[in-house]
Amino acid sequence: MFAPDAKQYLGRNIAVFYRDRHGDLRIKSLYVRAIEFVPPYGGCLIGDNEHIWLDAVVSISAID
């Protein structure tokens, strides 16, 4: 997923399906506070207490 695609979820509660560093599928629910681009790493979803790199995201579903 790319940052422009993820911007539609700003300010919303979402469920994110992503792959961790071992390749296992994980799911997290979070409120998206910001979407940032970090030059050496790429795009990042920033939530309340955590962040998820956009290159690991498999899919996103809006909760509300």
VOLOFI-957845 format. One record per atom (N, C-alpha, C): x, y, z. Coordinates in steps of 0.05 Angstrom, whole numbers, plus 5000, padded with zeros to 4 digits. Example, Ala and Ser with C-alpha at 12.3 -4.5 7.8 and 13.67 -1.06 7.14 Angstrom:
526448865156
524649105156
526449345156
525749555142
527349795143
525850015157
END
This chain:
501749775000
500050005000
501850255000
500850454987
502350704985
501050925002
502551125010
501451335027
499051475016
498851544990
496451674980
493951494982
494251224980
492051044984
491151035013
492951055031
492351035060
491151295071
491451515058
490551775068
487451785072
486051615058
483151605062
482251505089
484151385104
483551275131
484351465153
485351705147
486151895168
483751965186
484151955212
482052035231
479951825234
480451575226
478451365228
479551125244
477750975255
478550715267
478550505245
480750355245
481150155224
482149895235
481749685220
483049425225
485149385203
487549335211
489749305192
490749015192
490848895169
491948635166
494748675154
496848575168
499548615158
501348375164
503648365152
505548155157
507748255175
508348105196
510548185214
513248105201
515348145216
518048095205
518547795200
516947625211
517247335206
515447235184
513847415173
512047345151
509247245161
508747255187
506147175198
504147395194
501647315188
499547515185
498547605212
498347865217
497447975242
495148165236
493548225256
491348425254
491548605278
491248865273
491149065294
488849255288
487649355309
485649565305
486949815318
486650035304
487850285313
486350525301
486750745315
485751005305
488051145291
487651205266
489851325249
490151625255
492351695267
492951975274
494352115251
496151975237
497652095215
498751885197
499451965173
500951795154
503351955146
505651835152
508251975147
509951815128
511751955115
513751825098
516451865110
517851655116
520551655128
522451575105
524151745095
525651685071
527051415070
528551325090
529851065087
527950825089
525550865100
523750635106
521150645090
520250865082
517750885067
515450995083
512950935075
510551035088
509950885114
508551025132
508050915158
505251015168
503650835178
501150905191
501750955220
501051185231
501551255259
498951255274
498751075294
496351055310
496751175337
494951105356
495051205383
497651125397
498250875397
500550775412
502650625395
502250615369
504050455353
504050555324
505750435308
505950495280
506250245264
505350245239
505550015221
506550115195
508649985185
509850065159
507949985136
507550155117
505650105096
506449875077
509049825075
509949605058
509249335069
508549315095
507649065107
504649025107
503149225100
500249215100
499149045078
497348855085
495948685066
493348805058
491748895079
489249025073
488449195098
486649385093
485549555113
482549555111
481149535134
478149555134
477449775154
475549945147
474550155165
472750015185
472950095211
471249975232
468750145235
468950405234
466550575238
465250655213
END
